[in-house]
Amino acid sequence: MQYAKLGRTGCEVSRLCLGTMNFGAATGEEESFRIMDRALELGINFFDSANTYQDGECERIIGRWMAQGNGRRDKVVLATKVYHPTGEWPNRNQGLSAYKIRKEVEESLQRLQTDHIDLYQMHCVVRETGWYELWGAFEDIVSAGKAIYIGSSNFAGWDIAWAQHFAEKRNFLGIVSEQHCYNLLHRIPELEILPCCKTLGVGVISYGPLSGGVLSGHVFNPPKGARTDSDWARDRADKLRTQLEAFSEFCRERGQTESSVAIAWILQNEAITSPIVGPRTLEQLEDCVAALDIGLDKDDMQRLDEIFPNPAPYY
């Protein structure tokens, strides 16, 4: 396994992050346990979740897995998020406030059966809440040992810069990572997010590496239960048929799967810390890990640029 520093911190995380969004939904608890056990065997030490995945059941599954012991918790850099609604009453709805953050972190800790979260992330930006309030809340959580690092997700570049400005005024580390959608079909982050994060020393944890399965190679003949087994995926694939067929041909010529090549392409970008892979099965995890052994040379990258044009040619 390859490792990288999490942004400008000294914390080392695996170049692949295990996304757990399927746990408790498409993936049952037994298979989830198998995936997490295998991830550790492969050297993946970076797990990502959120407080609202399956109404908290995803975090509970991770908590029950870690409670088995054998050093599981100590081996994992554990990330989760806060922002989305967890109830109907005011201050439990969508958004961020010191009130909500302090309550939600306690509930995540309880579900995860741990005393701290390694990376506590804002799932989305809330511009109407001031950074004095937000950083005050996160500083308290860090000081209390309930979280080590703070991250963001789905922020614009100027949101990250603005947040860091206020963090520096408070002598606080601020945001160490940004979680953002990035893949061959969604290259807009190359315009602003990736340069911003690289300049500010913020790690990028990219999600959606297969664009909802559209880049998996199974979109025209999806297995039952897959995300691509839907009218939405079929409609999108039809619109992208020419590109996807060219991509599949490129992968066949190399003797590699579409999934592994799509992830390998992301890993080529030096602004990326770790792509998040969200396997539904153990077999899918193995396919994703194969990306680490794929080398894409200049000609390969140029060919992929031709198939999936770059919207930011000057980056």
Buried (B, 14 or more C-beta within 10 A) or exposed (E): EEBBBBBEBEBEBBBBBBBBBBBBEBBEBEBBBBBBBBBBEBBBBBBBBBBBBBEBBBBBBBBBBBEEEEEBBEBBBBBBBBBBEBEEEEEBEEBBBBEBBBBBBEBBBEBBBBEBBBBBBBBBBBEEBEBEBBBBBBBBBBEEEBBBBBBBBBBBBEBBBBBBEBBEEEEBBBBBBBBBBBBBBBBEBBBBBBBBBBEBBBBBBBBBBBBBBBBBBBBBEBEEEBBBBEEEBBEBBEEBEEBBEBBBEBBEEEEBBBBBBBBBBBBBBEBBBBBBBBBBBBEBBEBBBBBBEBEBEEEBEEBBBEBBEEEEEEB
